[in-house]
Amino acid sequence: LFVRDWRKYSRWLKADGNEYKAVAYLGVSRSNDYPPEVVRWMDEHGWTADRFFLLERKFRTTLSVQDHETKQTRLISHMENQIRQIEENTSLSKEEKQKMKQSFVDMIRSLRLSLNVKAPVSPEEYELIKLNHDALVKVLAD
């Protein structure tokens, strides 16, 4: 339901100069209240504004965490490949190899520790979002 209604909401925002009504949930408005037009639209579509935008933030945050994890995994894989290449390099001394390998090992450890951000969803929801990652990115980009 969220995806279907997000598309409708997105189209509604783009129609008839409604874009300004999005400022409340983007943190631009000083008011904590949503514009009456937004609340009315949400009511007409069976949503409360708080729940609708909470889901949007959870999706966006989880997608961001997943993107970060993917980039981190690729980088760690690249570094592990560099370690293998160092081990196979016959022009380096044993000490040079050890020093270079340790540098990569330290970077990998640091990278693994840096992903301390958790997605604001359950593990089951995380997997569902992961399965639909590209489609959700496209929908939320509308």
C-alpha positions as CSV (number, residue, x, y, z in Angstrom):
1,L,0.0,0.0,0.0
2,F,2.7,2.4,0.9
3,V,4.4,2.2,-2.5
4,R,1.2,2.7,-4.4
5,D,0.2,5.6,-2.2
6,W,3.6,7.1,-2.3
7,R,3.4,7.3,-6.1
8,K,0.0,9.0,-5.8
9,Y,1.3,11.4,-3.2
10,S,4.3,12.2,-5.3
11,R,2.1,13.0,-8.3
12,W,-0.2,15.0,-6.1
13,L,2.7,17.1,-4.8
14,K,3.8,17.8,-8.4
15,A,0.3,18.9,-9.5
16,D,-1.1,22.3,-9.1
17,G,1.9,23.8,-7.2
18,N,1.6,21.5,-4.2
19,E,5.4,21.0,-3.8
20,Y,5.5,23.6,-1.0
21,K,3.3,21.3,1.1
22,A,6.1,18.9,1.5
23,V,8.2,21.3,3.7
24,A,6.6,20.2,7.0
25,Y,8.1,16.7,7.0
26,L,11.4,17.8,5.4
27,G,12.2,19.9,8.4
28,V,11.9,23.2,6.6
29,S,8.8,24.4,8.3
30,R,9.0,25.7,11.8
31,S,5.6,24.1,12.6
32,N,5.5,20.5,13.7
33,D,2.1,20.2,12.1
34,Y,1.6,19.1,8.6
35,P,-0.2,21.5,6.2
36,P,-3.9,20.9,6.3
37,E,-3.9,19.9,2.6
38,V,-1.4,17.1,3.3
39,V,-3.4,15.9,6.3
40,R,-6.6,15.9,4.2
41,W,-4.8,14.0,1.4
42,M,-3.6,11.4,3.9
43,D,-7.0,11.0,5.4
44,E,-8.6,10.5,2.0
45,H,-6.1,7.7,1.3
46,G,-6.4,6.0,4.7
47,W,-3.2,7.2,6.3
48,T,-2.2,9.4,9.2
49,A,0.6,11.7,8.1
50,D,2.9,10.7,10.9
51,R,2.7,7.0,10.0
52,F,3.1,7.6,6.3
53,F,6.2,9.7,6.7
54,L,7.6,7.4,9.4
55,L,7.4,4.6,6.9
56,E,9.1,6.8,4.2
57,R,11.9,7.7,6.6
58,K,12.4,4.0,7.6
59,F,12.5,3.0,3.9
60,R,15.0,5.8,3.1
61,T,17.2,5.0,6.1
62,T,17.2,1.3,5.4
63,L,18.0,1.8,1.8
64,S,20.9,4.1,2.7
65,V,22.3,1.5,5.2
66,Q,22.1,-1.2,2.6
67,D,23.9,1.0,0.0
68,H,26.6,1.7,2.6
69,E,26.9,-2.0,3.4
70,T,27.3,-2.8,-0.3
71,K,30.0,-0.2,-0.8
72,Q,31.8,-1.4,2.3
73,T,31.7,-5.0,1.2
74,R,33.1,-4.1,-2.2
75,L,35.9,-2.1,-0.6
76,I,36.8,-4.9,1.9
77,S,36.8,-7.4,-1.0
78,H,39.2,-5.1,-2.9
79,M,41.5,-4.8,0.1
80,E,41.5,-8.6,0.6
81,N,42.5,-9.0,-3.0
82,Q,45.3,-6.5,-2.4
83,I,46.5,-8.7,0.4
84,R,46.5,-11.7,-1.8
85,Q,48.5,-9.8,-4.4
86,I,51.1,-8.7,-1.8
87,E,51.5,-12.4,-0.7
88,E,52.1,-13.4,-4.3
89,N,54.6,-10.6,-5.0
90,T,58.1,-12.0,-5.2
91,S,59.8,-8.7,-5.4
92,L,58.9,-7.8,-1.8
93,S,60.8,-8.9,1.3
94,K,59.0,-10.8,4.0
95,E,59.1,-7.7,6.3
96,E,57.7,-5.5,3.5
97,K,54.9,-7.9,2.9
98,Q,54.0,-8.1,6.5
99,K,54.0,-4.4,6.9
100,M,51.8,-3.8,3.9
101,K,49.4,-6.7,4.7
102,Q,49.1,-5.3,8.3
103,S,48.1,-1.9,6.9
104,F,45.3,-3.5,4.9
105,V,44.2,-5.7,7.8
106,D,44.0,-2.5,10.0
107,M,41.9,-0.7,7.3
108,I,39.6,-3.7,7.0
109,R,39.1,-3.8,10.7
110,S,38.4,-0.1,10.8
111,L,35.9,-0.4,8.0
112,R,34.0,-3.2,9.7
113,L,33.8,-1.2,12.9
114,S,32.5,1.8,11.0
115,L,29.3,0.2,10.0
116,N,27.7,0.6,13.3
117,V,24.5,2.1,11.9
118,K,21.6,-0.2,12.1
119,A,18.5,0.0,9.9
120,P,15.3,1.0,11.9
121,V,13.5,-2.2,10.8
122,S,13.3,-5.8,11.9
123,P,15.6,-8.3,10.3
124,E,12.6,-9.7,8.3
125,E,11.7,-6.2,7.1
126,Y,15.3,-5.6,6.2
127,E,15.4,-8.6,4.0
128,L,12.1,-7.7,2.3
129,I,13.5,-4.2,1.6
130,K,16.7,-5.7,0.3
131,L,14.8,-7.9,-2.1
132,N,13.0,-4.9,-3.4
133,H,15.8,-2.4,-3.1
134,D,16.0,-1.2,-6.7
135,A,12.2,-0.8,-7.0
136,L,12.0,1.1,-3.8
137,V,14.8,3.4,-4.8
138,K,13.0,4.2,-8.0
139,V,9.6,4.8,-6.3
140,L,11.1,7.1,-3.7
141,A,13.0,9.0,-6.3
142,D,9.7,10.1,-8.0
